[in-house]
Amino acid sequence: METKRPIAGLILWFYGFNALAQDGIAGIDEANQQVRSYFDAGTNLMYAIGAILGLIGAVKVYQKWNAGDPDTGKVAAAWFGSCVFLVVVTTVIKSFFGV
């Protein structure tokens, strides 16, 4: 009789998990709506990060240019390219997913 108690407890434990479960489609739809609601804020954040990196890059290029560094063009291209890449990737992801 003592061996039946753990089995009964195990069965009740599994039924408890079944009672807490929800419809999978409803959960996926809710997660989809939450991610879509955060996407605009994330896009604006990425644009702000791009603007800050652009300002930092402009200062770095200006310092190199005033110092007469011959690699000024490479540094300018690298900073400008990274900022453009950040903005383009954000825009492409936004249009690709239709958000």
Secondary structure, DSSP 8 states (H G I E B T S, - for coil): -TTHHHHHHHHHHHHHHHHH---HHHHHHHHHHHHHHHHHHHHHHHHHHHHHHHHHHHHHHHHHHHHT-TTHHHHHHHHHHHHHHHHHHHHHHHHHTT-
